[in-house]
Amino acid sequence: MSGPIERSFISGPMENQYDHIQRYKLKSKKWGLIRSLKKVFTSSFFGYKEVKFTEKNIINVSEVKFIESNNNVGNVLSSENSLGDDDDEGNDSFRGQNVQWAQGKAGEDRVHVVISEEHGWVFVGIYDGFNGPDATDFLLNNLYSNVYKELKGLLWNDKSETPKNSMSNEVVSLRNSGVSKVEHFVPNQEFDGVSGVDHSDVLKALSEGLRKTEALYLEIADMMVNENPELALMGSCVMVMLLKDQDVYLLNVGDSRAVLAQNLESDLSVSKFRRINEQSVSSIDALYRAESDRKHNLVPAQLTMDHSTSIKEEVVRIRSEHPDDAFAIKNDRVKGSLKVTRAFGAGYLKQAKWNNALLEMFRIDYIGNSPYINCLPSLHHHTLGSRDKFLILSSDGLYQYFTNEEAVSEVETFMSIFPEGDPAQHLVEEVLFRAAKKAGLNFHELLDIPQGDRRKYHDDVSIIILSFEGRIWKSSM
C-alpha cells in the first residue's frame, strides 16, 4: 500500500504520497537534518560498515520529516526555534549548534527525534499519552532540554569547562519510594576506558532529566488544579533512546518497548537482501509468503521492561505498598483505572489531593497517602556489536497484535523483499489489518471509522525503526 492510509496516518518515507507537499531544496531544513543524520551514523558505526548516502536513499531517510495531517502537525525545527516552553535558558543552550529536530503526533502519542551533529548522537522519545494530550505535549517540549542539561560534562562540555567526575558506578533510585531496576548489557565493569564515559552516569542523567520534567509538570498542574482539574488525570508512558557511537542508552516508564533484532549468525551478509522491480501483485504476494515461511535469521532481544499489571512483580510491588487496600489492583488495573503501573503525570494516582480535585465520577477510592503509581524508570545500556541489525522502538499499540518475535520477523521479511520500502509503515498497516480482522471488518471499513471512535479497535501506534546500516523510519497511527 503505497499511498497514505488517511489524514491521521503519519509515516516516512512518503515522498511520493502527497502532491501538495513542497519539494525541499538542497539548503532546506530537511537536507540539513539528513546531512546531520549521515554524519552521526557514519561516526557511530565506523568500523562496522560504511554508510553510503546517495540522493536516492537520502530521500528514503525522509522519515525525519513529518507532514501536516489533519490538525496533527509535525514540524522540522532548527536549533533557533523555541522548544515550546518559555525557558530561555533551555533555548539558548541549543543556539549556534548543528542540531536538527523532528516532531510528530498521532492521537495522544508524541514522537520526538533529535539528531545532533555537534555531539554525534541520536535522541528518540516516544510518549504514549492517556486521558488527554497535555502530558505528552509537555514531554515533547521539555524532556529533551532537561536531559541535554543533565548530559553536560558527560557527553558534551563547554570548551571552558572540564568534564564532571563520575559520581557512581551504579544507577540508584531518585525517589524514596523504591529503586529503579537497572540492566546493563555490557561487562560488569561500567567504565569505558576508551571513551572515558561511565555509562551509569549517562543513565542517571536521563533519569534525572525525566524527574525534573515531571516535577515541573506536577507543579504547574497543582497551580492550575482548581481551574483545570482534568490535568490530574492526564499522563504518559515514556521511552527515550540515546544513541552515541556504539552505545545505546534506554529509559522506560510504562509499556512502550525497545526490541533489538540480532543475527543468529554474525557473518550473514546484507547482500542477501532481494530487490523487487516490476512484478505483478500476485508474484510479490507469493514471494512475500515464501520469504515469510523461510527460517528467519534474526532473533529479538527486548531491552526495556514493561511496567503494567501484566507483570507479576509490578502487581506484587503495588499490593505490598498498599496492604490496607484490597482493591489496589482491580480488574487487572491499578485502582481499576490504569493498566500501566508506572507513568509520567497522572497525579490522581500519586497524591490524594489531586484525586479529590476531580469530579466525583472520575475519582478513585484513594486509601492512605502512598502513591499507587510512580515515575521511576527502568534504565538500560547496550553496546552495539556486529550481530545487531536494527532496533524497533514502539508504543504498546504494536504489541497488542504482535509478539516481539513476530515484529522482528515481519520487519526482516519486509526489508529483505523491499529494501527501499518503509518497514515502520508496513508494521502499522499490519496492526490495522489485524485489528480489522479481529473486529470482523475489512481494512477499509476500519479506516472509515473516525479516529477517535477507532480507539475501540486499536490503540495509538507510534513506531521508530533504526537500522544500524544508517537509516531510520517513523510511522504513526
WOGI-V164049 format. One line per field, one symbol per residue. ss: DSSP state (2 for helix, 1 for strand, 0 for the rest). psi: psi as a letter, one per 30 degrees, with the letter a starting at -180 (. if undefined). burial: + if it has 24 or more other C-alpha atoms within 12 Angstrom, else -. A space follows every 50 residues. Layout:
# WOGI-V164049
ss: ???
psi: ???
burial: ???
This chain:
# WOGI-V164049
ss: 00000000011100000000000000002222222222222222000000 00002222200222000010010000010000000002222200000011 11111100111111110000111111111100022222222222222222 01000100000000000000000000000001111000001100001122 22222222222222222222222000002222001111111111001111 11100011111110000002220000000022222222222220000111 11000001000222222222200000001100110001010101102220 02222200022200000000000100011111100001111111000222 00022222222222222000002222222222222222200022222200 222200000001111110001111110
psi: jflkelfgkkllkhfgfjffkkkklfgleeeeeeeeeeeeeeeegkfekk jkjleefeefggffkklkjbgjkkkkklffllfgkiieeeeeffkglikk kkklkjbfkkkkkkjjeefhlkkkkjjjllglfeeeeeeeffeeeeeeef fkfdflkkffllkllkelglklkglffakkkkkkhllejfkjfefgkjee eeeeeeeeeeeeeeeeeeeeeefgeeeifffffkaklkkkkjkjbgkkkk kkjbglljkkkkkekfgkkfffkkkkcjlleeeeeeeeeeeeflkkfklk jkflkkilffjeeeeeeeeffifgjfgejkhgljhgekekfklkbhffge keeeefflkefflljjkafkkellhjlkkkkkkkaffkelkjkklfeegf fkleeeeeeeeeeefeeifgajfeeeeeeeeeeeeeeefgllefeeffkk eefffffllkkkkkkjkggglkkkkk.
burial: ---++++++++++++-------------+++++++++++++++++----- +-----+++++++++++++--+-++++++-+++------++-++---+++ ++++++++++++++++++++++++++++++++++++++++++++++++++ ++++++---------+---+++++-----++++++----+------++++ +++++++++++++++-++--++--+---++++++++++++++++++++++ +++++++++++++------------------------+--++---+++++ +++++++++----++-+++-++----+++---+++-++++++++++++++ +-++++++----+++++--+++++++++++++++++++++++++++++++ ++-+++++++++++++++++++++++++++++++++---------++--- +-----+++++++++++++++++++++
